[in-house]
Amino acid sequence: MLTPPEDLPERVLREAFSLDSLHYRPVGWGSHHWAAGNRWFLTVDDLEAKRRHDGEDLDAPYERLRRALDAAAALHLPFVVAPVRPLVRVTPRYAAALYEFVDGESFSWGDYPSEDHRGAVRDMLVALHTAPREVGRRATTDDFAIPHRDALEATLAGHEIADAGPYAVRASHLIARHAAPIRALLERYDLLAASADHSRSVLTHGEPHPGNTMHTAAGWKLIDWETALLAPPERDLWLLGGDHAAYTAATGIEVRPELLELYRRRWLINDLCVDVNRFRRPHTGTADDEESWNILRANVESEVRSTAP
């Protein structure tokens, strides 16, 4: 995120991890990040944002996050950047994880810049997907539910919250103008999810795009394990792209096109739901709000049209 949360004093984080100083790092999206010199890196997640719906108790997203990070730590694979301590609930709303600072080349969301990069990620996914099953069972099982879908459904139904903030009306009108393809997108996703099962589930990272990789002196690293789940392997493979023949040869797992489609659609729907929910809640127009609006508008005006059947 671009700005630190206003209701989380930095002092609380320093005391929780016995750190002398912290410097906010406006990197990534979804979590908040601080650096403590060149030794430690702190990631903080807003449990309210990780709820599936507004009525969900904050203990539920905390438990999902804890289990994801515990599974990552239990892998003991050289490319896994896992917390050095168990997750800490620093306030009822926020949970924090401490990592060793990783020095290396970072990348951005988007296409892989080279086939060598894609191949390195494929090799990491092969090792992850063939990890012992008892490690995978530490994480939550994917039930194909989409967080904050109720917010998107309410907006599609015309239930506007005009006084939530500067983007509330704009977001509602944007969704209304594109209601038909959004509904078609949801219907297709539901059809695919209804036929999916967990007979081939493995421990998945969830977001193995270039922005979650680093190239270091010790080799390639895969970061940001907050979304780890026990799920069909296509949850990771749709982002890998390319030819999956090498993956199948290494794992014996045949890749199913309908599940690649399911997770590709889910990624888009998830983004829509998260951003619509943000603008149905009180907001003031921060830099994070502006970036969320830009993402929502781009997803609706471009991605929805090209993805919806």
C-alpha positions in Angstrom: 0.0 0.0 0.0 1.1 3.6 -0.6 0.2 5.0 2.8 0.4 3.6 6.4 -2.8 3.0 8.3 -3.8 6.0 10.3 -5.1 3.9 13.3 -1.9 1.9 13.8 0.8 3.8 15.7 4.3 2.9 14.6 5.2 2.6 18.3 2.9 -0.4 18.6 4.9 -2.2 15.9 8.3 -1.3 17.4 7.2 -2.6 20.8 5.7 -5.8 19.4 9.0 -6.8 17.8 11.6 -4.9 19.9 12.7 -2.7 17.0 14.4 0.6 17.5 13.2 2.3 14.3 11.0 1.6 11.3 10.7 3.2 7.9 7.4 2.8 5.9 7.9 1.3 2.4 5.2 2.1 -0.1 5.6 -1.1 -2.0 3.3 -3.9 -3.1 -0.4 -3.9 -2.8 -2.8 -5.2 -0.2 -0.4 -5.3 2.8 1.6 -2.5 4.5 5.3 -2.8 4.8 8.1 -1.3 7.0 11.9 -1.8 6.9 14.0 -1.8 10.0 17.4 -0.9 8.6 18.8 -3.6 6.3 18.1 -6.4 8.8 14.4 -6.8 9.1 11.3 -6.3 7.0 7.8 -6.0 8.6 4.5 -6.8 6.8 1.2 -5.8 8.3 -2.2 -7.0 7.1 -5.6 -5.3 7.8 -7.9 -8.1 9.0 -10.9 -6.0 8.1 -9.9 -6.0 4.5 -9.3 -9.7 4.6 -12.8 -10.5 5.8 -15.1 -12.4 3.4 -18.0 -10.1 4.3 -18.6 -7.3 6.8 -20.2 -9.6 9.3 -17.3 -12.0 9.6 -15.4 -11.9 12.9 -11.8 -10.7 12.6 -10.6 -13.9 14.2 -11.5 -15.8 10.9 -9.2 -13.8 8.6 -6.5 -13.9 11.2 -6.7 -17.7 11.4 -6.5 -18.0 7.6 -3.5 -15.7 7.5 -1.8 -17.5 10.4 -2.3 -20.9 8.7 -0.9 -19.7 5.4 2.3 -18.3 6.9 2.7 -21.4 9.1 2.5 -23.6 6.0 5.1 -21.5 4.3 7.5 -21.7 7.2 7.0 -25.5 7.4 8.1 -26.0 3.8 11.8 -25.4 4.6 12.5 -24.7 0.9 15.4 -22.4 0.0 13.3 -20.1 -2.2 10.5 -19.6 0.4 10.7 -16.2 2.2 8.8 -17.0 5.4 8.4 -15.1 8.7 11.1 -15.6 11.2 8.5 -15.6 14.1 4.9 -16.6 14.3 2.3 -14.1 13.2 1.5 -11.4 15.9 -1.9 -9.8 16.4 -0.6 -6.3 17.2 -4.2 -4.9 17.6 -7.6 -6.4 17.1 -7.6 -5.2 13.5 -4.0 -5.7 12.4 -1.6 -8.7 12.3 2.1 -8.4 11.6 4.9 -10.8 10.5 8.6 -10.2 10.7 11.0 -11.3 8.0 14.7 -11.1 7.4 15.5 -8.3 4.9 16.1 -9.8 1.4 18.5 -8.0 -0.8 18.1 -8.6 -4.5 16.4 -7.6 -7.8 12.7 -7.0 -7.6 10.1 -7.1 -10.3 6.7 -5.7 -11.1 3.2 -7.2 -11.8 2.7 -8.2 -15.4 4.2 -10.6 -17.9 7.4 -12.5 -17.1 10.3 -10.5 -18.6 12.1 -13.6 -19.9 11.5 -17.3 -20.4 14.4 -17.9 -17.9 12.4 -16.1 -15.3 9.2 -18.1 -16.1 11.3 -21.3 -16.0 12.6 -20.4 -12.5 9.1 -19.8 -11.2 8.0 -23.1 -12.7 10.8 -24.9 -10.9 9.7 -23.3 -7.6 6.1 -24.3 -8.2 7.1 -27.9 -9.0 8.9 -28.0 -5.6 5.9 -26.4 -3.9 3.3 -28.6 -5.5 5.1 -31.8 -4.7 5.8 -30.8 -1.0 4.7 -33.3 1.6 0.9 -33.4 2.0 1.1 -32.9 5.8 2.7 -29.4 5.1 -0.1 -28.5 2.7 -2.8 -29.4 5.3 -1.5 -26.7 7.6 -3.1 -24.1 5.2 -6.8 -23.5 4.8 -8.5 -25.3 1.9 -9.8 -23.2 -1.0 -13.6 -23.3 -1.0 -13.8 -21.1 -4.1 -15.6 -18.3 -2.2 -14.8 -14.7 -3.2 -14.3 -12.2 -0.4 -16.7 -9.2 -0.5 -18.8 -10.7 -3.3 -21.8 -9.4 -1.3 -20.6 -5.8 -1.9 -20.4 -6.3 -5.7 -23.8 -8.1 -5.7 -25.4 -5.2 -3.7 -24.0 -2.6 -6.2 -25.2 -4.6 -9.2 -28.6 -4.6 -7.5 -28.5 -0.8 -7.4 -28.0 -0.4 -3.6 -25.8 2.7 -3.7 -24.1 4.2 -0.7 -23.6 7.7 -1.9 -22.1 9.3 1.2 -19.3 6.8 1.8 -16.7 9.0 0.2 -15.5 10.6 -3.1 -15.4 7.4 -5.1 -18.7 5.9 -3.9 -21.0 7.2 -6.6 -18.4 6.9 -9.4 -17.9 3.2 -8.5 -21.6 2.5 -8.4 -22.2 4.1 -11.8 -19.2 2.3 -13.3 -20.6 -1.0 -12.2 -24.1 -0.1 -13.3 -22.9 0.7 -16.8 -21.2 -2.6 -17.2 -23.6 -4.7 -15.2 -24.4 -7.2 -18.0 -20.8 -8.4 -18.6 -20.1 -8.5 -14.9 -23.1 -10.7 -14.2 -22.0 -13.0 -17.1 -18.5 -13.2 -15.6 -20.0 -14.2 -12.2 -22.3 -16.8 -13.8 -19.5 -18.4 -15.7 -17.3 -18.5 -12.6 -20.1 -20.1 -10.6 -20.5 -22.8 -13.3 -16.8 -23.6 -13.3 -16.6 -23.6 -9.5 -19.6 -26.0 -9.2 -17.7 -28.7 -11.1 -14.3 -28.2 -9.4 -13.1 -30.5 -6.7 -10.1 -31.0 -4.4 -9.0 -34.5 -5.5 -5.8 -32.9 -7.0 -5.2 -30.2 -4.4 -1.6 -29.2 -3.4 -0.2 -26.4 -1.4 -0.4 -23.3 -3.6 1.2 -19.8 -3.3 -1.8 -18.1 -5.0 0.0 -15.1 -6.5 3.3 -16.3 -8.2 3.5 -13.4 -10.6 6.8 -11.6 -11.3 6.1 -9.0 -8.6 6.3 -11.7 -5.9 9.7 -13.0 -7.1 13.2 -11.7 -6.3 16.5 -12.7 -7.8 19.2 -12.7 -5.2 22.9 -13.8 -4.8 21.5 -17.1 -3.3 19.1 -17.7 -6.2 15.4 -17.0 -6.9 13.0 -16.3 -4.1 9.2 -16.4 -3.9 7.8 -13.8 -1.5 4.4 -12.8 0.0 2.9 -16.1 1.2 -0.1 -14.5 2.8 -2.4 -16.1 0.2 -1.2 -19.7 0.5 -4.0 -22.3 0.3 -4.5 -26.0 -0.3 -6.1 -25.9 -3.8 -5.9 -27.3 -7.3 -2.5 -26.5 -8.9 -4.1 -24.3 -11.5 -4.5 -21.6 -8.9 -0.8 -20.9 -9.5 -0.4 -22.2 -13.0 -2.8 -19.7 -14.7 -0.4 -16.9 -13.6 2.7 -18.9 -14.8 1.3 -19.1 -18.3 3.3 -20.5 -21.2 3.4 -24.2 -22.1 2.8 -26.5 -19.1 4.4 -29.6 -20.6 7.5 -29.2 -18.5 5.5 -28.8 -15.4 3.5 -32.0 -16.1 6.7 -33.9 -16.9 8.2 -32.9 -13.6 5.1 -33.5 -11.4 2.9 -36.0 -13.3 0.0 -33.5 -12.9 -2.1 -32.9 -16.0 -3.2 -29.3 -16.2 -6.9 -28.7 -16.7 -7.9 -25.8 -18.9 -11.3 -25.3 -17.2 -9.5 -24.7 -13.9 -7.0 -22.3 -15.5 -10.1 -20.4 -16.7 -11.7 -20.6 -13.2 -8.8 -19.0 -11.5 -8.2 -16.4 -14.2 -11.8 -15.3 -13.8 -11.6 -15.4 -10.0 -8.6 -13.1 -9.9 -10.6 -10.5 -11.8 -13.8 -10.9 -9.8 -11.8 -10.8 -6.6 -10.3 -7.4 -7.6 -13.7 -6.1 -8.5 -15.2 -7.2 -5.2 -12.3 -5.8 -3.1 -12.4 -2.4 -4.7 -16.2 -2.0 -4.8 -16.3 -3.0 -1.1 -13.6 -0.3 -0.4 -15.8 2.4 -2.0 -19.0 1.3 -0.2 -17.2 1.9 3.1 -16.1 5.3 4.5 -13.1 6.6 2.6 -11.5 10.0 2.1 -9.7 10.0 -1.2 -6.2 9.0 -0.1 -3.5 7.9 -2.6 -4.5 4.3 -1.9 -8.2 5.2 -2.8 -7.0 6.8 -6.0 -5.0 3.8 -7.0 -7.9 1.5 -6.2 -10.2 3.6 -8.3 -7.7 3.4 -11.2 -7.5 -0.4 -10.9 -11.3 -0.8 -10.7 -11.9 1.4 -13.7 -9.2 -0.4 -15.8 -10.6 -3.8 -14.7 -14.1 -3.0 -15.6 -13.5 -1.1 -18.8 -10.9 -3.4 -20.2 -10.6 -6.8 -18.5 -14.3 -7.5 -17.9 -15.1 -6.9 -21.5 -12.3 -9.2 -22.7 -13.0 -12.0 -20.1 -16.7 -12.2 -19.8 -18.4 -14.7 -22.1 
